Amino acid sequence: MTTALTIAEILDQPALVPLWPTVGRALGLAESTTYQLAAQDRLGIEVIRLGRRRFARTVDLHHFLGLLPETHENDGAGSSHPTPPDENALTNQH
């Protein structure tokens, strides 16, 4: 039986992680199931092939698991919610 990764272990990963064991264990999947879902493009996370090895971006894994908020690519600031202007700065303009 495969032991799932803890949230702390998932958050303490480098930018690119191997599909197995890291992604599979984080999702609580067996090795064969992890590779099968990736081959069928049903894993839910983009798989990056480097030679014969398969990897995923850690940030994609974090988003998939709900550990980070979703961001919108078009907002320029990298935040999903724009910051409202400081009310004091608006009233103090002359």
N, CA, C and O atoms as CSV, one atom per row, in Angstrom:
chain,resi,resn,atom,element,x,y,z
A,1,MET,N,N,0.846,-1.180,0.000
A,1,MET,CA,C,0.000,0.000,0.000
A,1,MET,C,C,0.891,1.243,0.000
A,1,MET,O,O,1.906,1.283,0.695
A,2,THR,N,N,0.513,2.248,-0.774
A,2,THR,CA,C,1.260,3.487,-0.885
A,2,THR,C,C,0.818,4.463,0.192
A,2,THR,O,O,-0.376,4.638,0.437
A,3,THR,N,N,1.793,5.095,0.833
A,3,THR,CA,C,1.496,6.094,1.849
A,3,THR,C,C,1.382,7.457,1.187
A,3,THR,O,O,2.293,7.871,0.470
A,4,ALA,N,N,0.290,8.153,1.412
A,4,ALA,CA,C,0.081,9.488,0.836
A,4,ALA,C,C,1.021,10.494,1.487
A,4,ALA,O,O,1.419,10.334,2.640
A,5,LEU,N,N,1.367,11.522,0.739
A,5,LEU,CA,C,2.191,12.603,1.278
A,5,LEU,C,C,1.352,13.504,2.164
A,5,LEU,O,O,0.154,13.672,1.936
A,6,THR,N,N,1.979,14.081,3.172
A,6,THR,CA,C,1.298,15.062,4.007
A,6,THR,C,C,1.308,16.411,3.293
A,6,THR,O,O,2.060,16.603,2.337
A,7,ILE,N,N,0.486,17.332,3.748
A,7,ILE,CA,C,0.465,18.677,3.162
A,7,ILE,C,C,1.830,19.329,3.314
A,7,ILE,O,O,2.303,19.980,2.382
A,8,ALA,N,N,2.473,19.173,4.460
A,8,ALA,CA,C,3.802,19.750,4.686
A,8,ALA,C,C,4.812,19.190,3.684
A,8,ALA,O,O,5.643,19.933,3.162
A,9,GLU,N,N,4.746,17.886,3.415
A,9,GLU,CA,C,5.663,17.274,2.449
A,9,GLU,C,C,5.391,17.789,1.036
A,9,GLU,O,O,6.322,18.002,0.259
A,10,ILE,N,N,4.129,17.986,0.709
A,10,ILE,CA,C,3.771,18.495,-0.618
A,10,ILE,C,C,4.270,19.929,-0.793
A,10,ILE,O,O,4.803,20.280,-1.845
A,11,LEU,N,N,4.099,20.745,0.230
A,11,LEU,CA,C,4.512,22.151,0.141
A,11,LEU,C,C,6.028,22.316,0.141
A,11,LEU,O,O,6.534,23.371,-0.238
A,12,ASP,N,N,6.755,21.283,0.562
A,12,ASP,CA,C,8.211,21.351,0.670
A,12,ASP,C,C,8.895,20.692,-0.531
A,12,ASP,O,O,9.960,20.095,-0.374
A,13,GLN,N,N,8.315,20.786,-1.705
A,13,GLN,CA,C,8.860,20.163,-2.912
A,13,GLN,C,C,9.517,21.207,-3.804
A,13,GLN,O,O,9.182,22.389,-3.729
A,14,PRO,N,N,10.463,20.771,-4.660
A,14,PRO,CA,C,11.075,21.698,-5.633
A,14,PRO,C,C,10.050,22.087,-6.705
A,14,PRO,O,O,8.926,21.585,-6.707
A,15,ALA,N,N,10.440,22.972,-7.602
A,15,ALA,CA,C,9.521,23.505,-8.618
A,15,ALA,C,C,8.992,22.447,-9.576
A,15,ALA,O,O,7.875,22.578,-10.077
A,16,LEU,N,N,9.763,21.414,-9.838
A,16,LEU,CA,C,9.365,20.344,-10.745
A,16,LEU,C,C,9.497,19.029,-9.993
A,16,LEU,O,O,10.549,18.740,-9.424
A,17,VAL,N,N,8.435,18.232,-9.988
A,17,VAL,CA,C,8.446,16.982,-9.224
A,17,VAL,C,C,8.149,15.796,-10.141
A,17,VAL,O,O,7.434,15.942,-11.132
A,18,PRO,N,N,8.695,14.625,-9.816
A,18,PRO,CA,C,8.430,13.451,-10.640
A,18,PRO,C,C,6.984,12.996,-10.510
A,18,PRO,O,O,6.365,13.109,-9.452
A,19,LEU,N,N,6.467,12.479,-11.615
A,19,LEU,CA,C,5.089,11.984,-11.619
A,19,LEU,C,C,4.931,10.889,-10.567
A,19,LEU,O,O,3.954,10.863,-9.819
A,20,TRP,N,N,5.912,9.985,-10.526
A,20,TRP,CA,C,5.927,8.969,-9.477
A,20,TRP,C,C,7.278,9.014,-8.804
A,20,TRP,O,O,8.290,8.973,-9.503
A,21,PRO,N,N,7.356,9.095,-7.502
A,21,PRO,CA,C,6.277,8.869,-6.564
A,21,PRO,C,C,5.560,10.134,-6.099
A,21,PRO,O,O,4.481,10.038,-5.514
A,22,THR,N,N,6.124,11.311,-6.341
A,22,THR,CA,C,5.611,12.521,-5.698
A,22,THR,C,C,4.164,12.841,-6.064
A,22,THR,O,O,3.318,12.943,-5.174
A,23,VAL,N,N,3.861,13.001,-7.346
A,23,VAL,CA,C,2.495,13.372,-7.739
A,23,VAL,C,C,1.518,12.258,-7.370
A,23,VAL,O,O,0.464,12.517,-6.790
A,24,GLY,N,N,1.867,11.044,-7.701
A,24,GLY,CA,C,0.988,9.924,-7.397
A,24,GLY,C,C,0.686,9.804,-5.915
A,24,GLY,O,O,-0.469,9.627,-5.527
A,25,ARG,N,N,1.711,9.900,-5.088
A,25,ARG,CA,C,1.501,9.794,-3.644
A,25,ARG,C,C,0.702,10.969,-3.106
A,25,ARG,O,O,-0.120,10.804,-2.205
A,26,ALA,N,N,0.945,12.180,-3.664
A,26,ALA,CA,C,0.195,13.357,-3.210
A,26,ALA,C,C,-1.294,13.196,-3.509
A,26,ALA,O,O,-2.143,13.697,-2.771
A,27,LEU,N,N,-1.600,12.491,-4.599
A,27,LEU,CA,C,-2.990,12.267,-4.977
A,27,LEU,C,C,-3.552,10.982,-4.373
A,27,LEU,O,O,-4.732,10.675,-4.540
A,28,GLY,N,N,-2.706,10.237,-3.673
A,28,GLY,CA,C,-3.144,9.004,-3.046
A,28,GLY,C,C,-3.379,7.874,-4.037
A,28,GLY,O,O,-4.227,7.011,-3.812
A,29,LEU,N,N,-2.622,7.878,-5.143
A,29,LEU,CA,C,-2.790,6.887,-6.194
A,29,LEU,C,C,-1.660,5.864,-6.177
A,29,LEU,O,O,-0.564,6.142,-5.690
A,30,ALA,N,N,-1.936,4.689,-6.710
A,30,ALA,CA,C,-0.911,3.680,-6.913
A,30,ALA,C,C,-0.068,4.084,-8.117
A,30,ALA,O,O,-0.501,4.896,-8.934
A,31,GLU,N,N,1.124,3.525,-8.229
A,31,GLU,CA,C,2.023,3.867,-9.330
A,31,GLU,C,C,1.387,3.575,-10.681
A,31,GLU,O,O,1.424,4.421,-11.574
A,32,SER,N,N,0.810,2.401,-10.844
A,32,SER,CA,C,0.222,2.040,-12.138
A,32,SER,C,C,-0.944,2.955,-12.499
A,32,SER,O,O,-1.105,3.329,-13.661
A,33,THR,N,N,-1.745,3.310,-11.523
A,33,THR,CA,C,-2.880,4.207,-11.763
A,33,THR,C,C,-2.389,5.593,-12.148
A,33,THR,O,O,-2.958,6.221,-13.041
A,34,THR,N,N,-1.347,6.078,-11.493
A,34,THR,CA,C,-0.783,7.394,-11.803
A,34,THR,C,C,-0.341,7.453,-13.250
A,34,THR,O,O,-0.698,8.383,-13.973
A,35,TYR,N,N,0.441,6.458,-13.682
A,35,TYR,CA,C,0.930,6.446,-15.062
A,35,TYR,C,C,-0.200,6.221,-16.067
A,35,TYR,O,O,-0.180,6.793,-17.157
A,36,GLN,N,N,-1.171,5.402,-15.714
A,36,GLN,CA,C,-2.291,5.156,-16.619
A,36,GLN,C,C,-3.106,6.427,-16.839
A,36,GLN,O,O,-3.439,6.758,-17.977
A,37,LEU,N,N,-3.428,7.139,-15.767
A,37,LEU,CA,C,-4.185,8.386,-15.902
A,37,LEU,C,C,-3.399,9.430,-16.690
A,37,LEU,O,O,-3.974,10.164,-17.493
A,38,ALA,N,N,-2.093,9.499,-16.464
A,38,ALA,CA,C,-1.256,10.448,-17.203
A,38,ALA,C,C,-1.243,10.100,-18.692
A,38,ALA,O,O,-1.325,10.993,-19.536
A,39,ALA,N,N,-1.142,8.812,-19.018
A,39,ALA,CA,C,-1.125,8.376,-20.417
A,39,ALA,C,C,-2.444,8.681,-21.112
A,39,ALA,O,O,-2.472,8.938,-22.316
A,40,GLN,N,N,-3.531,8.651,-20.360
A,40,GLN,CA,C,-4.858,8.928,-20.913
A,40,GLN,C,C,-5.219,10.413,-20.818
A,40,GLN,O,O,-6.332,10.805,-21.167
A,41,ASP,N,N,-4.284,11.234,-20.349
A,41,ASP,CA,C,-4.490,12.675,-20.159
A,41,ASP,C,C,-5.691,12.929,-19.248
A,41,ASP,O,O,-6.481,13.840,-19.495
A,42,ARG,N,N,-5.826,12.120,-18.197
A,42,ARG,CA,C,-6.936,12.236,-17.259
A,42,ARG,C,C,-6.439,12.505,-15.838
A,42,ARG,O,O,-7.209,12.366,-14.887
A,43,LEU,N,N,-5.185,12.883,-15.676
A,43,LEU,CA,C,-4.630,13.077,-14.344
A,43,LEU,C,C,-5.120,14.375,-13.709
A,43,LEU,O,O,-5.221,14.462,-12.485
A,44,GLY,N,N,-5.425,15.378,-14.518
A,44,GLY,CA,C,-5.880,16.659,-13.990
A,44,GLY,C,C,-4.747,17.641,-13.770
A,44,GLY,O,O,-4.975,18.777,-13.355
A,45,ILE,N,N,-3.534,17.209,-14.047
A,45,ILE,CA,C,-2.335,18.047,-13.916
A,45,ILE,C,C,-1.522,17.857,-15.186
A,45,ILE,O,O,-1.372,16.734,-15.668
A,46,GLU,N,N,-0.991,18.957,-15.737
A,46,GLU,CA,C,-0.172,18.853,-16.942
A,46,GLU,C,C,1.082,18.034,-16.658
A,46,GLU,O,O,1.782,18.275,-15.674
A,47,VAL,N,N,1.356,17.073,-17.518
A,47,VAL,CA,C,2.530,16.218,-17.384
A,47,VAL,C,C,3.590,16.687,-18.374
A,47,VAL,O,O,3.307,16.889,-19.555
A,48,ILE,N,N,4.802,16.856,-17.881
A,48,ILE,CA,C,5.934,17.312,-18.691
A,48,ILE,C,C,6.857,16.122,-18.906
A,48,ILE,O,O,7.309,15.495,-17.948
A,49,ARG,N,N,7.132,15.817,-20.163
A,49,ARG,CA,C,8.032,14.703,-20.478
A,49,ARG,C,C,9.424,15.238,-20.738
A,49,ARG,O,O,9.613,16.152,-21.541
A,50,LEU,N,N,10.387,14.665,-20.058
A,50,LEU,CA,C,11.803,14.962,-20.281
A,50,LEU,C,C,12.480,13.625,-20.536
A,50,LEU,O,O,12.812,12.892,-19.604
A,51,GLY,N,N,12.679,13.321,-21.805
A,51,GLY,CA,C,13.175,11.999,-22.165
A,51,GLY,C,C,12.100,10.976,-21.838
A,51,GLY,O,O,10.951,11.117,-22.258
A,52,ARG,N,N,12.473,9.951,-21.092
A,52,ARG,CA,C,11.507,8.922,-20.705
A,52,ARG,C,C,10.822,9.223,-19.385
A,52,ARG,O,O,9.875,8.538,-19.000
A,53,ARG,N,N,11.296,10.239,-18.698
A,53,ARG,CA,C,10.735,10.569,-17.382
A,53,ARG,C,C,9.600,11.564,-17.513
A,53,ARG,O,O,9.544,12.342,-18.466
A,54,ARG,N,N,8.697,11.531,-16.545
A,54,ARG,CA,C,7.544,12.433,-16.541
A,54,ARG,C,C,7.548,13.239,-15.244
A,54,ARG,O,O,7.818,12.713,-14.165
A,55,PHE,N,N,7.244,14.523,-15.379
A,55,PHE,CA,C,7.242,15.437,-14.252
A,55,PHE,C,C,5.983,16.292,-14.274
A,55,PHE,O,O,5.235,16.300,-15.251
A,56,ALA,N,N,5.766,17.010,-13.180
A,56,ALA,CA,C,4.693,18.005,-13.104
A,56,ALA,C,C,5.237,19.207,-12.356
A,56,ALA,O,O,6.131,19.084,-11.519
A,57,ARG,N,N,4.689,20.367,-12.669
A,57,ARG,CA,C,5.067,21.571,-11.923
A,57,ARG,C,C,4.415,21.508,-10.546
A,57,ARG,O,O,3.231,21.195,-10.420
A,58,THR,N,N,5.186,21.803,-9.538
A,58,THR,CA,C,4.683,21.764,-8.168
A,58,THR,C,C,3.525,22.733,-7.981
A,58,THR,O,O,2.568,22.417,-7.274
A,59,VAL,N,N,3.591,23.891,-8.593
A,59,VAL,CA,C,2.513,24.873,-8.450
A,59,VAL,C,C,1.208,24.318,-9.016
A,59,VAL,O,O,0.138,24.603,-8.479
A,60,ASP,N,N,1.277,23.525,-10.099
A,60,ASP,CA,C,0.068,22.900,-10.651
A,60,ASP,C,C,-0.503,21.885,-9.659
A,60,ASP,O,O,-1.717,21.790,-9.485
A,61,LEU,N,N,0.382,21.132,-9.015
A,61,LEU,CA,C,-0.060,20.176,-8.003
A,61,LEU,C,C,-0.708,20.898,-6.832
A,61,LEU,O,O,-1.741,20.459,-6.327
A,62,HIS,N,N,-0.110,22.001,-6.396
A,62,HIS,CA,C,-0.671,22.786,-5.288
A,62,HIS,C,C,-2.061,23.302,-5.644
A,62,HIS,O,O,-2.984,23.218,-4.834
A,63,HIS,N,N,-2.213,23.841,-6.864
A,63,HIS,CA,C,-3.528,24.342,-7.299
A,63,HIS,C,C,-4.547,23.210,-7.367
A,63,HIS,O,O,-5.681,23.366,-6.915
A,64,PHE,N,N,-4.149,22.076,-7.929
A,64,PHE,CA,C,-5.058,20.944,-8.070
A,64,PHE,C,C,-5.554,20.470,-6.707
A,64,PHE,O,O,-6.718,20.095,-6.562
A,65,LEU,N,N,-4.682,20.488,-5.719
A,65,LEU,CA,C,-5.047,20.040,-4.374
A,65,LEU,C,C,-5.718,21.132,-3.545
A,65,LEU,O,O,-6.135,20.888,-2.413
A,66,GLY,N,N,-5.825,22.339,-4.110
A,66,GLY,CA,C,-6.478,23.432,-3.393
A,66,GLY,C,C,-5.604,24.059,-2.320
A,66,GLY,O,O,-6.109,24.685,-1.388
A,67,LEU,N,N,-4.290,23.891,-2.451
A,67,LEU,CA,C,-3.369,24.461,-1.467
A,67,LEU,C,C,-2.993,25.903,-1.778
A,67,LEU,O,O,-2.480,26.609,-0.910
A,68,LEU,N,N,-3.242,26.347,-3.005
A,68,LEU,CA,C,-2.982,27.728,-3.427
A,68,LEU,C,C,-4.216,28.246,-4.145
A,68,LEU,O,O,-4.913,27.477,-4.808
A,69,PRO,N,N,-4.498,29.541,-4.024
A,69,PRO,CA,C,-5.651,30.091,-4.756
A,69,PRO,C,C,-5.353,30.138,-6.247
A,69,PRO,O,O,-4.199,30.255,-6.659
A,70,GLU,N,N,-6.397,30.046,-7.042
A,70,GLU,CA,C,-6.262,30.184,-8.494
A,70,GLU,C,C,-5.877,31.618,-8.815
A,70,GLU,O,O,-6.329,32.549,-8.148
A,71,THR,N,N,-5.046,31.802,-9.831
A,71,THR,CA,C,-4.694,33.140,-10.297
A,71,THR,C,C,-5.142,33.269,-11.738
A,71,THR,O,O,-5.282,32.279,-12.455
A,72,HIS,N,N,-5.361,34.495,-12.145
A,72,HIS,CA,C,-5.757,34.773,-13.513
A,72,HIS,C,C,-4.551,35.315,-14.247
A,72,HIS,O,O,-3.866,36.208,-13.748
A,73,GLU,N,N,-4.284,34.781,-15.429
A,73,GLU,CA,C,-3.101,35.187,-16.185
A,73,GLU,C,C,-3.196,36.608,-16.709
A,73,GLU,O,O,-2.163,37.227,-16.961
A,74,ASN,N,N,-4.392,37.148,-16.881
A,74,ASN,CA,C,-4.564,38.443,-17.531
A,74,ASN,C,C,-4.566,39.624,-16.573
A,74,ASN,O,O,-4.693,40.762,-17.026
A,75,ASP,N,N,-4.431,39.403,-15.263
A,75,ASP,CA,C,-4.542,40.540,-14.357
A,75,ASP,C,C,-3.231,41.279,-14.143
A,75,ASP,O,O,-3.221,42.310,-13.471
A,76,GLY,N,N,-2.121,40.786,-14.694
A,76,GLY,CA,C,-0.867,41.512,-14.650
A,76,GLY,C,C,-0.161,41.470,-13.314
A,76,GLY,O,O,1.069,41.454,-13.281
A,77,ALA,N,N,-0.881,41.451,-12.218
A,77,ALA,CA,C,-0.263,41.488,-10.899
A,77,ALA,C,C,-0.053,40.095,-10.334
A,77,ALA,O,O,0.608,39.949,-9.306
A,78,GLY,N,N,-0.594,39.072,-10.971
A,78,GLY,CA,C,-0.462,37.720,-10.471
A,78,GLY,C,C,-1.402,37.412,-9.327
A,78,GLY,O,O,-1.239,36.403,-8.641
A,79,SER,N,N,-2.384,38.270,-9.114
A,79,SER,CA,C,-3.343,38.078,-8.033
A,79,SER,C,C,-4.720,37.865,-8.618
A,79,SER,O,O,-5.072,38.467,-9.633
A,80,SER,N,N,-5.498,37.011,-7.983
A,80,SER,CA,C,-6.832,36.763,-8.500
A,80,SER,C,C,-7.817,37.847,-8.094
A,80,SER,O,O,-8.900,37.944,-8.671
A,81,HIS,N,N,-7.456,38.668,-7.103
A,81,HIS,CA,C,-8.332,39.739,-6.659
A,81,HIS,C,C,-7.553,41.054,-6.679
A,81,HIS,O,O,-6.530,41.174,-6.005
A,82,PRO,N,N,-8.028,42.043,-7.446
A,82,PRO,CA,C,-7.319,43.321,-7.458
A,82,PRO,C,C,-7.400,43.987,-6.094
A,82,PRO,O,O,-8.401,43.869,-5.387
A,83,THR,N,N,-6.345,44.679,-5.741
A,83,THR,CA,C,-6.304,45.386,-4.468
A,83,THR,C,C,-6.999,46.729,-4.628
A,83,THR,O,O,-6.652,47.491,-5.530
A,84,PRO,N,N,-7.974,47.040,-3.774
A,84,PRO,CA,C,-8.649,48.330,-3.894
A,84,PRO,C,C,-7.687,49.463,-3.535
A,84,PRO,O,O,-6.772,49.270,-2.735
A,85,PRO,N,N,-7.891,50.636,-4.120
A,85,PRO,CA,C,-7.009,51.754,-3.794
A,85,PRO,C,C,-7.192,52.169,-2.333
A,85,PRO,O,O,-8.260,51.995,-1.745
A,86,ASP,N,N,-6.126,52.718,-1.773
A,86,ASP,CA,C,-6.157,53.186,-0.394
A,86,ASP,C,C,-7.092,54.397,-0.312
A,86,ASP,O,O,-6.874,55.399,-0.994
A,87,GLU,N,N,-8.124,54.304,0.516
A,87,GLU,CA,C,-9.125,55.364,0.623
A,87,GLU,C,C,-8.504,56.667,1.113
A,87,GLU,O,O,-8.890,57.740,0.648
A,88,ASN,N,N,-7.549,56.598,2.041
A,88,ASN,CA,C,-6.894,57.801,2.560
A,88,ASN,C,C,-6.104,58.502,1.470
A,88,ASN,O,O,-6.073,59.732,1.428
A,89,ALA,N,N,-5.469,57.751,0.592
A,89,ALA,CA,C,-4.692,58.357,-0.483
A,89,ALA,C,C,-5.614,59.111,-1.446
A,89,ALA,O,O,-5.218,60.138,-1.997
A,90,LEU,N,N,-6.830,58.616,-1.654
A,90,LEU,CA,C,-7.759,59.274,-2.554
A,90,LEU,C,C,-8.305,60.566,-1.960
A,90,LEU,O,O,-8.492,61.541,-2.688
A,91,THR,N,N,-8.568,60.596,-0.644
A,91,THR,CA,C,-9.136,61.786,-0.012
A,91,THR,C,C,-8.092,62.848,0.265
A,91,THR,O,O,-8.442,64.017,0.429
A,92,ASN,N,N,-6.815,62.477,0.322
A,92,ASN,CA,C,-5.770,63.449,0.624
A,92,ASN,C,C,-5.187,64.107,-0.634
A,92,ASN,O,O,-4.259,64.909,-0.529
A,93,GLN,N,N,-5.716,63.782,-1.817
A,93,GLN,CA,C,-5.230,64.419,-3.038
A,93,GLN,C,C,-5.758,65.841,-3.117
A,93,GLN,O,O,-6.925,66.085,-2.813
A,94,HIS,N,N,-4.924,66.770,-3.517
A,94,HIS,CA,C,-5.341,68.182,-3.606
A,94,HIS,C,C,-5.523,68.597,-5.015
A,94,HIS,O,O,-5.872,69.748,-5.279
